[in-house]
Amino acid sequence: IKDAYKDASLTIVPIHFGSGTRIKVIESYAHNRCMISTSLGAQGSDLTPKEYLMANTSSEWIQTLLDLKLDDNLDEMVEQARLKMKNDFSDKLISKKFYFWLKTFK
């Protein structure tokens, strides 16, 4: 999958149903890529619409893609989201949460 991210400028998460944190959201920012997503696609990540490009309807998707500019402003948004994802979903933090969750079964 690294080759796919290497060749991509952005990722899309057009999720309209489901629950939980989407791994593709975390993966996008781990590879330092901009993300266009529905609000449901970003659910569980604690990202705000200022940290990804949100598009829920067909017309919003079309407009977002037409208006897209890969520039410094977008780079700043991606970096802010990447740091948030790194803090919220780091291996160390997830391991620690899992360890304490396991301890609840004593």
Gaussian input, Z-matrix of N, CA and C with variables (Angstrom, degrees):
# hf/3-21g

backbone

0 1
 N
 C     1     B1
 C     2     B2     1     A1
 N     3     B3     2     A2     1     D1
 C     4     B4     3     A3     2     D2
 C     5     B5     4     A4     3     D3
 N     6     B6     5     A5     4     D4
 C     7     B7     6     A6     5     D5
 C     8     B8     7     A7     6     D6
 N     9     B9     8     A8     7     D7
 C    10    B10     9     A9     8     D8
 C    11    B11    10    A10     9     D9
 N    12    B12    11    A11    10    D10
 C    13    B13    12    A12    11    D11
 C    14    B14    13    A13    12    D12
 N    15    B15    14    A14    13    D13
 C    16    B16    15    A15    14    D14
 C    17    B17    16    A16    15    D15
 N    18    B18    17    A17    16    D16
 C    19    B19    18    A18    17    D17
 C    20    B20    19    A19    18    D18
 N    21    B21    20    A20    19    D19
 C    22    B22    21    A21    20    D20
 C    23    B23    22    A22    21    D21
 N    24    B24    23    A23    22    D22
 C    25    B25    24    A24    23    D23
 C    26    B26    25    A25    24    D24
 N    27    B27    26    A26    25    D25
 C    28    B28    27    A27    26    D26
 C    29    B29    28    A28    27    D27
 N    30    B30    29    A29    28    D28
 C    31    B31    30    A30    29    D29
 C    32    B32    31    A31    30    D30
 N    33    B33    32    A32    31    D31
 C    34    B34    33    A33    32    D32
 C    35    B35    34    A34    33    D33
 N    36    B36    35    A35    34    D34
 C    37    B37    36    A36    35    D35
 C    38    B38    37    A37    36    D36
 N    39    B39    38    A38    37    D37
 C    40    B40    39    A39    38    D38
 C    41    B41    40    A40    39    D39
 N    42    B42    41    A41    40    D40
 C    43    B43    42    A42    41    D41
 C    44    B44    43    A43    42    D42
 N    45    B45    44    A44    43    D43
 C    46    B46    45    A45    44    D44
 C    47    B47    46    A46    45    D45
 N    48    B48    47    A47    46    D46
 C    49    B49    48    A48    47    D47
 C    50    B50    49    A49    48    D48
 N    51    B51    50    A50    49    D49
 C    52    B52    51    A51    50    D50
 C    53    B53    52    A52    51    D51
 N    54    B54    53    A53    52    D52
 C    55    B55    54    A54    53    D53
 C    56    B56    55    A55    54    D54
 N    57    B57    56    A56    55    D55
 C    58    B58    57    A57    56    D56
 C    59    B59    58    A58    57    D57
 N    60    B60    59    A59    58    D58
 C    61    B61    60    A60    59    D59
 C    62    B62    61    A61    60    D60
 N    63    B63    62    A62    61    D61
 C    64    B64    63    A63    62    D62
 C    65    B65    64    A64    63    D63
 N    66    B66    65    A65    64    D64
 C    67    B67    66    A66    65    D65
 C    68    B68    67    A67    66    D66
 N    69    B69    68    A68    67    D67
 C    70    B70    69    A69    68    D68
 C    71    B71    70    A70    69    D69
 N    72    B72    71    A71    70    D70
 C    73    B73    72    A72    71    D71
 C    74    B74    73    A73    72    D72
 N    75    B75    74    A74    73    D73
 C    76    B76    75    A75    74    D74
 C    77    B77    76    A76    75    D75
 N    78    B78    77    A77    76    D76
 C    79    B79    78    A78    77    D77
 C    80    B80    79    A79    78    D78
 N    81    B81    80    A80    79    D79
 C    82    B82    81    A81    80    D80
 C    83    B83    82    A82    81    D81
 N    84    B84    83    A83    82    D82
 C    85    B85    84    A84    83    D83
 C    86    B86    85    A85    84    D84
 N    87    B87    86    A86    85    D85
 C    88    B88    87    A87    86    D86
 C    89    B89    88    A88    87    D87
 N    90    B90    89    A89    88    D88
 C    91    B91    90    A90    89    D89
 C    92    B92    91    A91    90    D90
 N    93    B93    92    A92    91    D91
 C    94    B94    93    A93    92    D92
 C    95    B95    94    A94    93    D93
 N    96    B96    95    A95    94    D94
 C    97    B97    96    A96    95    D95
 C    98    B98    97    A97    96    D96
 N    99    B99    98    A98    97    D97
 C   100   B100    99    A99    98    D98
 C   101   B101   100   A100    99    D99
 N   102   B102   101   A101   100   D100
 C   103   B103   102   A102   101   D101
 C   104   B104   103   A103   102   D102
 N   105   B105   104   A104   103   D103
 C   106   B106   105   A105   104   D104
 C   107   B107   106   A106   105   D105
 N   108   B108   107   A107   106   D106
 C   109   B109   108   A108   107   D107
 C   110   B110   109   A109   108   D108
 N   111   B111   110   A110   109   D109
 C   112   B112   111   A111   110   D110
 C   113   B113   112   A112   111   D111
 N   114   B114   113   A113   112   D112
 C   115   B115   114   A114   113   D113
 C   116   B116   115   A115   114   D114
 N   117   B117   116   A116   115   D115
 C   118   B118   117   A117   116   D116
 C   119   B119   118   A118   117   D117
 N   120   B120   119   A119   118   D118
 C   121   B121   120   A120   119   D119
 C   122   B122   121   A121   120   D120
 N   123   B123   122   A122   121   D121
 C   124   B124   123   A123   122   D122
 C   125   B125   124   A124   123   D123
 N   126   B126   125   A125   124   D124
 C   127   B127   126   A126   125   D125
 C   128   B128   127   A127   126   D126
 N   129   B129   128   A128   127   D127
 C   130   B130   129   A129   128   D128
 C   131   B131   130   A130   129   D129
 N   132   B132   131   A131   130   D130
 C   133   B133   132   A132   131   D131
 C   134   B134   133   A133   132   D132
 N   135   B135   134   A134   133   D133
 C   136   B136   135   A135   134   D134
 C   137   B137   136   A136   135   D135
 N   138   B138   137   A137   136   D136
 C   139   B139   138   A138   137   D137
 C   140   B140   139   A139   138   D138
 N   141   B141   140   A140   139   D139
 C   142   B142   141   A141   140   D140
 C   143   B143   142   A142   141   D141
 N   144   B144   143   A143   142   D142
 C   145   B145   144   A144   143   D143
 C   146   B146   145   A145   144   D144
 N   147   B147   146   A146   145   D145
 C   148   B148   147   A147   146   D146
 C   149   B149   148   A148   147   D147
 N   150   B150   149   A149   148   D148
 C   151   B151   150   A150   149   D149
 C   152   B152   151   A151   150   D150
 N   153   B153   152   A152   151   D151
 C   154   B154   153   A153   152   D152
 C   155   B155   154   A154   153   D153
 N   156   B156   155   A155   154   D154
 C   157   B157   156   A156   155   D155
 C   158   B158   157   A157   156   D156
 N   159   B159   158   A158   157   D157
 C   160   B160   159   A159   158   D158
 C   161   B161   160   A160   159   D159
 N   162   B162   161   A161   160   D160
 C   163   B163   162   A162   161   D161
 C   164   B164   163   A163   162   D162
 N   165   B165   164   A164   163   D163
 C   166   B166   165   A165   164   D164
 C   167   B167   166   A166   165   D165
 N   168   B168   167   A167   166   D166
 C   169   B169   168   A168   167   D167
 C   170   B170   169   A169   168   D168
 N   171   B171   170   A170   169   D169
 C   172   B172   171   A171   170   D170
 C   173   B173   172   A172   171   D171
 N   174   B174   173   A173   172   D172
 C   175   B175   174   A174   173   D173
 C   176   B176   175   A175   174   D174
 N   177   B177   176   A176   175   D175
 C   178   B178   177   A177   176   D176
 C   179   B179   178   A178   177   D177
 N   180   B180   179   A179   178   D178
 C   181   B181   180   A180   179   D179
 C   182   B182   181   A181   180   D180
 N   183   B183   182   A182   181   D181
 C   184   B184   183   A183   182   D182
 C   185   B185   184   A184   183   D183
 N   186   B186   185   A185   184   D184
 C   187   B187   186   A186   185   D185
 C   188   B188   187   A187   186   D186
 N   189   B189   188   A188   187   D187
 C   190   B190   189   A189   188   D188
 C   191   B191   190   A190   189   D189
 N   192   B192   191   A191   190   D190
 C   193   B193   192   A192   191   D191
 C   194   B194   193   A193   192   D192
 N   195   B195   194   A194   193   D193
 C   196   B196   195   A195   194   D194
 C   197   B197   196   A196   195   D195
 N   198   B198   197   A197   196   D196
 C   199   B199   198   A198   197   D197
 C   200   B200   199   A199   198   D198
 N   201   B201   200   A200   199   D199
 C   202   B202   201   A201   200   D200
 C   203   B203   202   A202   201   D201
 N   204   B204   203   A203   202   D202
 C   205   B205   204   A204   203   D203
 C   206   B206   205   A205   204   D204
 N   207   B207   206   A206   205   D205
 C   208   B208   207   A207   206   D206
 C   209   B209   208   A208   207   D207
 N   210   B210   209   A209   208   D208
 C   211   B211   210   A210   209   D209
 C   212   B212   211   A211   210   D210
 N   213   B213   212   A212   211   D211
 C   214   B214   213   A213   212   D212
 C   215   B215   214   A214   213   D213
 N   216   B216   215   A215   214   D214
 C   217   B217   216   A216   215   D215
 C   218   B218   217   A217   216   D216
 N   219   B219   218   A218   217   D217
 C   220   B220   219   A219   218   D218
 C   221   B221   220   A220   219   D219
 N   222   B222   221   A221   220   D220
 C   223   B223   222   A222   221   D221
 C   224   B224   223   A223   222   D222
 N   225   B225   224   A224   223   D223
 C   226   B226   225   A225   224   D224
 C   227   B227   226   A226   225   D225
 N   228   B228   227   A227   226   D226
 C   229   B229   228   A228   227   D227
 C   230   B230   229   A229   228   D228
 N   231   B231   230   A230   229   D229
 C   232   B232   231   A231   230   D230
 C   233   B233   232   A232   231   D231
 N   234   B234   233   A233   232   D232
 C   235   B235   234   A234   233   D233
 C   236   B236   235   A235   234   D234
 N   237   B237   236   A236   235   D235
 C   238   B238   237   A237   236   D236
 C   239   B239   238   A238   237   D237
 N   240   B240   239   A239   238   D238
 C   241   B241   240   A240   239   D239
 C   242   B242   241   A241   240   D240
 N   243   B243   242   A242   241   D241
 C   244   B244   243   A243   242   D242
 C   245   B245   244   A244   243   D243
 N   246   B246   245   A245   244   D244
 C   247   B247   246   A246   245   D245
 C   248   B248   247   A247   246   D246
 N   249   B249   248   A248   247   D247
 C   250   B250   249   A249   248   D248
 C   251   B251   250   A250   249   D249
 N   252   B252   251   A251   250   D250
 C   253   B253   252   A252   251   D251
 C   254   B254   253   A253   252   D252
 N   255   B255   254   A254   253   D253
 C   256   B256   255   A255   254   D254
 C   257   B257   256   A256   255   D255
 N   258   B258   257   A257   256   D256
 C   259   B259   258   A258   257   D257
 C   260   B260   259   A259   258   D258
 N   261   B261   260   A260   259   D259
 C   262   B262   261   A261   260   D260
 C   263   B263   262   A262   261   D261
 N   264   B264   263   A263   262   D262
 C   265   B265   264   A264   263   D263
 C   266   B266   265   A265   264   D264
 N   267   B267   266   A266   265   D265
 C   268   B268   267   A267   266   D266
 C   269   B269   268   A268   267   D267
 N   270   B270   269   A269   268   D268
 C   271   B271   270   A270   269   D269
 C   272   B272   271   A271   270   D270
 N   273   B273   272   A272   271   D271
 C   274   B274   273   A273   272   D272
 C   275   B275   274   A274   273   D273
 N   276   B276   275   A275   274   D274
 C   277   B277   276   A276   275   D275
 C   278   B278   277   A277   276   D276
 N   279   B279   278   A278   277   D277
 C   280   B280   279   A279   278   D278
 C   281   B281   280   A280   279   D279
 N   282   B282   281   A281   280   D280
 C   283   B283   282   A282   281   D281
 C   284   B284   283   A283   282   D282
 N   285   B285   284   A284   283   D283
 C   286   B286   285   A285   284   D284
 C   287   B287   286   A286   285   D285
 N   288   B288   287   A287   286   D286
 C   289   B289   288   A288   287   D287
 C   290   B290   289   A289   288   D288
 N   291   B291   290   A290   289   D289
 C   292   B292   291   A291   290   D290
 C   293   B293   292   A292   291   D291
 N   294   B294   293   A293   292   D292
 C   295   B295   294   A294   293   D293
 C   296   B296   295   A295   294   D294
 N   297   B297   296   A296   295   D295
 C   298   B298   297   A297   296   D296
 C   299   B299   298   A298   297   D297
 N   300   B300   299   A299   298   D298
 C   301   B301   300   A300   299   D299
 C   302   B302   301   A301   300   D300
 N   303   B303   302   A302   301   D301
 C   304   B304   303   A303   302   D302
 C   305   B305   304   A304   303   D303
 N   306   B306   305   A305   304   D304
 C   307   B307   306   A306   305   D305
 C   308   B308   307   A307   306   D306
 N   309   B309   308   A308   307   D307
 C   310   B310   309   A309   308   D308
 C   311   B311   310   A310   309   D309
 N   312   B312   311   A311   310   D310
 C   313   B313   312   A312   311   D311
 C   314   B314   313   A313   312   D312
 N   315   B315   314   A314   313   D313
 C   316   B316   315   A315   314   D314
 C   317   B317   316   A316   315   D315

   B1=1.4448
   B2=1.5329
   B3=1.3360
   B4=1.4691
   B5=1.5230
   B6=1.3303
   B7=1.4613
   B8=1.5237
   B9=1.3095
   B10=1.4611
   B11=1.5278
   B12=1.3241
   B13=1.4629
   B14=1.5242
   B15=1.3094
   B16=1.4642
   B17=1.5290
   B18=1.3263
   B19=1.4586
   B20=1.5294
   B21=1.3348
   B22=1.4652
   B23=1.5250
   B24=1.3117
   B25=1.4658
   B26=1.5202
   B27=1.3255
   B28=1.4605
   B29=1.5139
   B30=1.3213
   B31=1.4614
   B32=1.5166
   B33=1.3165
   B34=1.4638
   B35=1.5254
   B36=1.3298
   B37=1.4635
   B38=1.5345
   B39=1.3405
   B40=1.4653
   B41=1.5370
   B42=1.3260
   B43=1.4628
   B44=1.5282
   B45=1.3288
   B46=1.4688
   B47=1.5286
   B48=1.3378
   B49=1.4662
   B50=1.5135
   B51=1.3195
   B52=1.4550
   B53=1.5224
   B54=1.3285
   B55=1.4622
   B56=1.5122
   B57=1.3233
   B58=1.4570
   B59=1.5172
   B60=1.3221
   B61=1.4578
   B62=1.5168
   B63=1.2951
   B64=1.4544
   B65=1.5333
   B66=1.2991
   B67=1.4589
   B68=1.5277
   B69=1.3242
   B70=1.4550
   B71=1.5228
   B72=1.3216
   B73=1.4666
   B74=1.5280
   B75=1.3145
   B76=1.4646
   B77=1.5275
   B78=1.3134
   B79=1.4605
   B80=1.5393
   B81=1.3319
   B82=1.4726
   B83=1.5143
   B84=1.3159
   B85=1.4586
   B86=1.5293
   B87=1.3097
   B88=1.4647
   B89=1.5346
   B90=1.3323
   B91=1.4637
   B92=1.5267
   B93=1.3300
   B94=1.4643
   B95=1.5292
   B96=1.3335
   B97=1.4531
   B98=1.5221
   B99=1.3180
   B100=1.4577
   B101=1.5262
   B102=1.3237
   B103=1.4620
   B104=1.5176
   B105=1.3238
   B106=1.4616
   B107=1.5159
   B108=1.3292
   B109=1.4554
   B110=1.5225
   B111=1.3171
   B112=1.4559
   B113=1.5317
   B114=1.3160
   B115=1.4633
   B116=1.5273
   B117=1.3254
   B118=1.4667
   B119=1.5299
   B120=1.3144
   B121=1.4607
   B122=1.5170
   B123=1.3264
   B124=1.4700
   B125=1.5222
   B126=1.3137
   B127=1.4723
   B128=1.5228
   B129=1.3173
   B130=1.4563
   B131=1.5220
   B132=1.3295
   B133=1.4668
   B134=1.5220
   B135=1.3113
   B136=1.4679
   B137=1.5207
   B138=1.3289
   B139=1.4586
   B140=1.5192
   B141=1.3174
   B142=1.4575
   B143=1.5267
   B144=1.3270
   B145=1.4686
   B146=1.5371
   B147=1.3224
   B148=1.4604
   B149=1.5259
   B150=1.3491
   B151=1.4629
   B152=1.5250
   B153=1.3128
   B154=1.4656
   B155=1.5173
   B156=1.3148
   B157=1.4568
   B158=1.5281
   B159=1.3234
   B160=1.4638
   B161=1.5307
   B162=1.3211
   B163=1.4591
   B164=1.5191
   B165=1.3288
   B166=1.4648
   B167=1.5235
   B168=1.3015
   B169=1.4684
   B170=1.5296
   B171=1.3075
   B172=1.4721
   B173=1.5143
   B174=1.3287
   B175=1.4622
   B176=1.5306
   B177=1.3336
   B178=1.4693
   B179=1.5273
   B180=1.3339
   B181=1.4694
   B182=1.5236
   B183=1.3240
   B184=1.4678
   B185=1.5221
   B186=1.3363
   B187=1.4603
   B188=1.5227
   B189=1.3229
   B190=1.4691
   B191=1.5217
   B192=1.3148
   B193=1.4667
   B194=1.5239
   B195=1.3461
   B196=1.4642
   B197=1.5237
   B198=1.3256
   B199=1.4639
   B200=1.5289
   B201=1.3163
   B202=1.4607
   B203=1.5304
   B204=1.3254
   B205=1.4608
   B206=1.5200
   B207=1.3032
   B208=1.4599
   B209=1.5293
   B210=1.3383
   B211=1.4588
   B212=1.5240
   B213=1.3202
   B214=1.4681
   B215=1.5218
   B216=1.3349
   B217=1.4720
   B218=1.5178
   B219=1.3062
   B220=1.4620
   B221=1.5321
   B222=1.3107
   B223=1.4716
   B224=1.5292
   B225=1.3245
   B226=1.4701
   B227=1.5284
   B228=1.3240
   B229=1.4658
   B230=1.5318
   B231=1.3167
   B232=1.4625
   B233=1.5262
   B234=1.3267
   B235=1.4617
   B236=1.5284
   B237=1.3242
   B238=1.4698
   B239=1.5305
   B240=1.3151
   B241=1.4665
   B242=1.5205
   B243=1.3398
   B244=1.4576
   B245=1.5271
   B246=1.3166
   B247=1.4664
   B248=1.5310
   B249=1.3211
   B250=1.4654
   B251=1.5295
   B252=1.3153
   B253=1.4675
   B254=1.5248
   B255=1.3323
   B256=1.4599
   B257=1.5292
   B258=1.3255
   B259=1.4668
   B260=1.5257
   B261=1.3241
   B262=1.4700
   B263=1.5233
   B264=1.3305
   B265=1.4659
   B266=1.5218
   B267=1.3221
   B268=1.4623
   B269=1.5270
   B270=1.3077
   B271=1.4692
   B272=1.5251
   B273=1.3247
   B274=1.4643
   B275=1.5357
   B276=1.3267
   B277=1.4666
   B278=1.5290
   B279=1.3097
   B280=1.4696
   B281=1.5285
   B282=1.3296
   B283=1.4679
   B284=1.5247
   B285=1.3037
   B286=1.4663
   B287=1.5311
   B288=1.3247
   B289=1.4684
   B290=1.5300
   B291=1.3280
   B292=1.4597
   B293=1.5229
   B294=1.3124
   B295=1.4621
   B296=1.5304
   B297=1.3164
   B298=1.4657
   B299=1.5261
   B300=1.3301
   B301=1.4634
   B302=1.5249
   B303=1.3344
   B304=1.4642
   B305=1.5325
   B306=1.3125
   B307=1.4458
   B308=1.5442
   B309=1.3218
   B310=1.4630
   B311=1.5226
   B312=1.3415
   B313=1.4631
   B314=1.5134
   B315=1.3292
   B316=1.4635
   B317=1.4959
   A1=111.64
   A2=116.61
   A3=119.53
   A4=111.36
   A5=117.19
   A6=119.81
   A7=111.45
   A8=116.84
   A9=120.27
   A10=110.69
   A11=116.84
   A12=120.04
   A13=111.51
   A14=117.48
   A15=121.33
   A16=110.13
   A17=116.70
   A18=121.88
   A19=113.56
   A20=118.23
   A21=121.73
   A22=112.25
   A23=115.71
   A24=120.95
   A25=111.09
   A26=115.82
   A27=120.67
   A28=109.91
   A29=115.12
   A30=120.58
   A31=108.78
   A32=115.84
   A33=120.36
   A34=109.12
   A35=114.65
   A36=121.79
   A37=106.70
   A38=116.99
   A39=120.85
   A40=113.01
   A41=116.17
   A42=122.06
   A43=110.20
   A44=116.34
   A45=120.89
   A46=112.87
   A47=117.08
   A48=120.43
   A49=109.14
   A50=117.32
   A51=122.60
   A52=110.78
   A53=115.84
   A54=120.33
   A55=109.84
   A56=116.88
   A57=121.94
   A58=112.69
   A59=115.90
   A60=121.79
   A61=109.17
   A62=116.30
   A63=121.24
   A64=108.80
   A65=117.42
   A66=122.25
   A67=110.50
   A68=117.78
   A69=121.15
   A70=111.59
   A71=118.05
   A72=121.55
   A73=108.86
   A74=116.54
   A75=121.25
   A76=109.69
   A77=115.96
   A78=121.91
   A79=111.62
   A80=116.82
   A81=121.03
   A82=111.09
   A83=115.50
   A84=119.12
   A85=112.01
   A86=117.74
   A87=120.25
   A88=109.75
   A89=116.08
   A90=121.30
   A91=111.74
   A92=116.05
   A93=122.61
   A94=112.62
   A95=115.72
   A96=121.17
   A97=110.51
   A98=114.85
   A99=121.67
   A100=108.49
   A101=115.65
   A102=119.85
   A103=110.16
   A104=115.39
   A105=121.98
   A106=105.19
   A107=116.68
   A108=119.98
   A109=110.97
   A110=114.59
   A111=119.46
   A112=106.96
   A113=116.73
   A114=119.27
   A115=109.84
   A116=117.48
   A117=120.31
   A118=111.18
   A119=117.19
   A120=120.70
   A121=112.68
   A122=116.38
   A123=121.04
   A124=112.55
   A125=116.69
   A126=120.78
   A127=110.81
   A128=115.47
   A129=120.66
   A130=112.79
   A131=116.45
   A132=120.23
   A133=111.86
   A134=118.14
   A135=124.24
   A136=112.92
   A137=117.86
   A138=120.41
   A139=109.38
   A140=115.70
   A141=120.96
   A142=108.15
   A143=118.06
   A144=119.54
   A145=113.60
   A146=118.56
   A147=121.09
   A148=111.71
   A149=116.48
   A150=120.86
   A151=113.53
   A152=116.04
   A153=121.28
   A154=107.41
   A155=116.90
   A156=120.69
   A157=108.05
   A158=116.41
   A159=120.98
   A160=110.31
   A161=114.99
   A162=122.41
   A163=107.59
   A164=116.52
   A165=120.43
   A166=113.79
   A167=117.29
   A168=120.59
   A169=109.74
   A170=115.78
   A171=119.98
   A172=111.04
   A173=116.74
   A174=119.36
   A175=111.19
   A176=117.94
   A177=120.35
   A178=110.97
   A179=117.43
   A180=120.47
   A181=110.11
   A182=116.72
   A183=120.85
   A184=110.34
   A185=116.92
   A186=120.98
   A187=111.60
   A188=117.41
   A189=121.34
   A190=110.51
   A191=117.21
   A192=120.65
   A193=111.94
   A194=116.96
   A195=120.07
   A196=111.97
   A197=117.13
   A198=122.66
   A199=113.61
   A200=117.29
   A201=121.81
   A202=111.79
   A203=114.53
   A204=121.50
   A205=107.60
   A206=116.50
   A207=121.21
   A208=107.28
   A209=115.62
   A210=120.78
   A211=111.03
   A212=116.05
   A213=121.29
   A214=112.76
   A215=117.44
   A216=119.83
   A217=110.89
   A218=116.31
   A219=120.81
   A220=109.79
   A221=116.95
   A222=120.95
   A223=111.01
   A224=116.67
   A225=120.66
   A226=110.92
   A227=116.97
   A228=121.46
   A229=109.73
   A230=116.55
   A231=121.59
   A232=110.17
   A233=117.23
   A234=120.53
   A235=111.19
   A236=117.16
   A237=120.97
   A238=110.22
   A239=116.86
   A240=121.03
   A241=111.30
   A242=117.18
   A243=121.08
   A244=111.19
   A245=116.15
   A246=119.72
   A247=111.04
   A248=116.51
   A249=120.09
   A250=110.50
   A251=117.00
   A252=121.02
   A253=110.23
   A254=116.50
   A255=120.67
   A256=110.57
   A257=116.68
   A258=120.80
   A259=112.09
   A260=116.68
   A261=120.85
   A262=113.94
   A263=117.35
   A264=119.87
   A265=112.99
   A266=117.77
   A267=119.99
   A268=110.18
   A269=116.74
   A270=121.64
   A271=110.43
   A272=115.79
   A273=120.91
   A274=111.06
   A275=116.59
   A276=119.95
   A277=111.29
   A278=117.19
   A279=121.17
   A280=109.77
   A281=117.21
   A282=121.23
   A283=110.82
   A284=116.13
   A285=121.19
   A286=110.38
   A287=116.97
   A288=120.82
   A289=110.67
   A290=115.86
   A291=120.20
   A292=110.61
   A293=117.74
   A294=122.13
   A295=110.85
   A296=117.15
   A297=120.22
   A298=111.72
   A299=116.83
   A300=119.73
   A301=109.48
   A302=117.75
   A303=121.49
   A304=111.34
   A305=117.11
   A306=121.66
   A307=112.39
   A308=117.63
   A309=119.81
   A310=111.76
   A311=118.43
   A312=122.07
   A313=113.58
   A314=118.49
   A315=120.91
   A316=111.20
   D1=-20.74
   D2=179.47
   D3=-59.97
   D4=-36.90
   D5=178.88
   D6=-64.51
   D7=-38.35
   D8=178.38
   D9=-63.68
   D10=-43.65
   D11=177.98
   D12=-68.17
   D13=-34.75
   D14=179.53
   D15=-60.74
   D16=-37.17
   D17=-177.28
   D18=-89.66
   D19=-5.71
   D20=-175.62
   D21=-100.93
   D22=142.64
   D23=174.81
   D24=-91.27
   D25=-24.85
   D26=-179.00
   D27=-155.62
   D28=171.10
   D29=176.26
   D30=-125.13
   D31=158.81
   D32=176.42
   D33=-124.51
   D34=142.98
   D35=178.53
   D36=-132.34
   D37=81.57
   D38=-175.89
   D39=-87.85
   D40=55.09
   D41=-176.37
   D42=-84.62
   D43=129.11
   D44=178.93
   D45=-116.88
   D46=-4.59
   D47=175.77
   D48=-155.73
   D49=157.03
   D50=-179.97
   D51=127.10
   D52=-174.03
   D53=-179.82
   D54=-150.65
   D55=168.41
   D56=177.08
   D57=87.97
   D58=177.90
   D59=178.77
   D60=-82.02
   D61=132.97
   D62=-179.90
   D63=-84.66
   D64=122.41
   D65=-179.62
   D66=-61.13
   D67=-34.40
   D68=-179.65
   D69=-62.38
   D70=-28.97
   D71=177.46
   D72=-66.44
   D73=-49.90
   D74=179.23
   D75=-62.79
   D76=-43.57
   D77=-179.17
   D78=-61.27
   D79=-40.53
   D80=179.32
   D81=-56.28
   D82=-48.71
   D83=-176.53
   D84=-78.27
   D85=-25.54
   D86=173.85
   D87=-64.40
   D88=-29.80
   D89=177.20
   D90=-97.70
   D91=11.59
   D92=175.36
   D93=57.75
   D94=46.47
   D95=-179.68
   D96=-116.05
   D97=143.82
   D98=173.65
   D99=-66.22
   D100=150.04
   D101=-179.20
   D102=-127.89
   D103=133.56
   D104=168.37
   D105=-107.58
   D106=126.98
   D107=-174.62
   D108=-148.91
   D109=157.39
   D110=166.67
   D111=-73.49
   D112=162.14
   D113=177.84
   D114=-62.87
   D115=-34.64
   D116=177.48
   D117=-68.28
   D118=-34.75
   D119=178.20
   D120=-63.38
   D121=-32.21
   D122=179.85
   D123=-90.85
   D124=-4.75
   D125=-178.69
   D126=-59.94
   D127=137.46
   D128=179.49
   D129=94.20
   D130=-11.65
   D131=-178.98
   D132=-94.65
   D133=-12.58
   D134=-175.22
   D135=64.21
   D136=16.31
   D137=174.21
   D138=-77.48
   D139=145.29
   D140=174.99
   D141=-98.98
   D142=163.08
   D143=177.50
   D144=-59.48
   D145=-11.76
   D146=175.17
   D147=-80.71
   D148=-9.80
   D149=-175.73
   D150=-111.41
   D151=2.08
   D152=172.64
   D153=-156.42
   D154=168.10
   D155=177.78
   D156=-92.44
   D157=114.83
   D158=-175.37
   D159=-96.00
   D160=132.60
   D161=176.14
   D162=-145.58
   D163=117.69
   D164=-177.90
   D165=-105.40
   D166=-31.99
   D167=-178.01
   D168=-107.09
   D169=165.43
   D170=178.08
   D171=-57.39
   D172=-43.91
   D173=-178.75
   D174=-66.50
   D175=-35.30
   D176=176.86
   D177=-66.55
   D178=-39.17
   D179=177.36
   D180=-61.86
   D181=-46.94
   D182=-179.36
   D183=-61.44
   D184=-47.42
   D185=-178.89
   D186=-64.00
   D187=-41.22
   D188=178.72
   D189=-61.10
   D190=-44.61
   D191=179.35
   D192=-67.50
   D193=-37.67
   D194=178.03
   D195=-67.40
   D196=-36.18
   D197=-176.67
   D198=-86.30
   D199=-8.74
   D200=-172.77
   D201=-61.13
   D202=128.53
   D203=175.44
   D204=-129.68
   D205=117.44
   D206=178.29
   D207=-81.72
   D208=90.00
   D209=-175.96
   D210=-135.55
   D211=-172.48
   D212=-177.60
   D213=-62.02
   D214=-35.87
   D215=177.94
   D216=-61.71
   D217=-40.98
   D218=178.40
   D219=-67.97
   D220=-39.44
   D221=177.79
   D222=-60.49
   D223=-40.70
   D224=178.78
   D225=-65.16
   D226=-41.31
   D227=178.43
   D228=-62.10
   D229=-44.99
   D230=-179.48
   D231=-63.00
   D232=-43.16
   D233=-179.28
   D234=-64.15
   D235=-41.21
   D236=177.80
   D237=-61.16
   D238=-45.64
   D239=179.36
   D240=-67.64
   D241=-38.87
   D242=179.57
   D243=-61.49
   D244=-43.30
   D245=178.53
   D246=-65.04
   D247=-38.74
   D248=177.66
   D249=-64.04
   D250=-44.96
   D251=178.94
   D252=-63.48
   D253=-40.95
   D254=179.86
   D255=-61.48
   D256=-42.77
   D257=-179.95
   D258=-70.00
   D259=-40.91
   D260=-175.25
   D261=-81.70
   D262=-26.17
   D263=-172.79
   D264=-129.93
   D265=28.82
   D266=178.66
   D267=-67.31
   D268=155.36
   D269=178.28
   D270=-56.04
   D271=-43.26
   D272=-177.64
   D273=-63.00
   D274=-45.93
   D275=-179.25
   D276=-66.15
   D277=-44.16
   D278=-179.98
   D279=-63.32
   D280=-41.85
   D281=178.16
   D282=-61.70
   D283=-42.55
   D284=-179.47
   D285=-64.37
   D286=-45.02
   D287=178.10
   D288=-61.85
   D289=-42.15
   D290=179.10
   D291=-63.88
   D292=-43.29
   D293=178.57
   D294=-57.79
   D295=-48.67
   D296=-179.60
   D297=-68.13
   D298=-31.50
   D299=176.12
   D300=-66.49
   D301=-41.74
   D302=178.03
   D303=-61.72
   D304=-36.15
   D305=-179.90
   D306=-64.99
   D307=-19.46
   D308=179.73
   D309=-72.05
   D310=-11.00
   D311=-178.87
   D312=-91.52
   D313=7.70
   D314=178.74
   D315=-67.72

